[in-house]
Amino acid sequence: MEKVIFIEVGMGMDLHGQDVTAACIRACKNAIGHNSMPGLTEVLPQQRFENMRICVTLGVPFHMEQVDVDAVRAVFPYGVVEVRLKQGGMLASSGVILPDKGDVTDEMVMVNAVVEVGY
């Protein structure tokens, strides 16, 4: 990325089922879900969304190999999206195991997201 215009941060959780992809998607939606950027195209090259670059860094506590990176990319409607996974986030007790929700342990999965937008 040549120029970073702004950075957003978010957190996502999967309370039951230990689904790291669901937690990653929620973290990304949390990061971008409260923004409107009406002037963004004015600063992008050729004033086109196709020239926007998005770099997503996700702190994932375990099972990084199970993250569906294409599903994470699909959260972003425009731009070229790069997804980076690194050790981070947190596992903590949800206090209960719910087998009907897919739980194999009582752990909830927390993922942190940093979303850089630029060109």
N, C-alpha and C positions, 0 to 999 in steps of 0.2 A: 504494500500500500504506500503510495507516494505521500499522501496527506490525510491525516486523521482529522475529521471535522468535529466529531463528538464521541463520547464513550458513555455507555449505559451499563448498569449493573442490575442483577436480579438473582433471586433464589427460587428454587422449585423443589417440591418434595413429592415422594410417593409414600403415603402413610402405610399402605398395605399392599403387599405383593412384591416388594423389592424390585420394582421395574425402573432401571436406571434411565432408559430412554424416556419414559413418562416424566421423570424428575428433570431431565435435561430440557425437554420441551417446555415444561412449566417454568423453568428458570429463564429460558429465552423469552417466553411470552411475558413474564414478569418484568424483564428488563426493557422491553419495547412497548409494553401495553398501555402506557400512560403518556404517550408522546404524539404530537402532531408536528410535522416539520414542513410547513408550507413553503419555506424559502429554500429547501434543499436543492431542488433542481437548478436554482440560480448559481450555485457554487460548483456543481458537477461539470466535468468536461462535456462540451456540446449540449449542456443542460438536459442530459438524458439519464434516466434511471439505470439503463443498461451499463453505464460507466461507474456506477456506485460499487464500491468494494466493502464487504462486511467480513470482519474477522471475529469469530466467536471462540472464546476460550472458556471451557467448562471444567470446573473442579469436581471430579467424580470420585466418590470414596471407594468404590470397588466395581468389579466386573466391567471395566472400560471396554473390553472386547465385545460386550453385548449391546453397546450403544448403537442404535440405528442412525448413523450420521445423515443419511438421506432424509429421514423423518425430521431431524433437527433442522437441516437446510430448508425444508418445506415451510418452516415457521415464517421465513422471510420472503415476502412477496416480490421483492425486486433485488437486483444486484447480483454480483458474483460472491458467493458465500464460502468462506473457508472455516472449517471447524477444527479446533484443536482440543484435545483431551489431555488433562493432566491430573495427577493425584491431588485430591482436595475434597471439599465438601465434608459430610459427616454422616455417620451411622449412629442412631440413637434408638432407645427403646420406645416403641409406641404404647407399651403397657399391656398389649394383648395380641394374641395370635388369632387371626381370622382365616381359617383354611378356605372358606367360601370366597374370600377376596384374593386368594392366591398366596397368602402368607406361608412361608416355610420357616420363618423365624419371627420374632416380635420386633424386628428392626424396621425403622423408617429410614428412607434414603433421602439425604439432602444434597442438592447440587447448587453450586454457585456459578453464575454466568457473568462474563465481561464481554460486552458487544461493542466493538470499535467500528465506526462507520466513516467512510471517506472515499477516496478515489486513488 
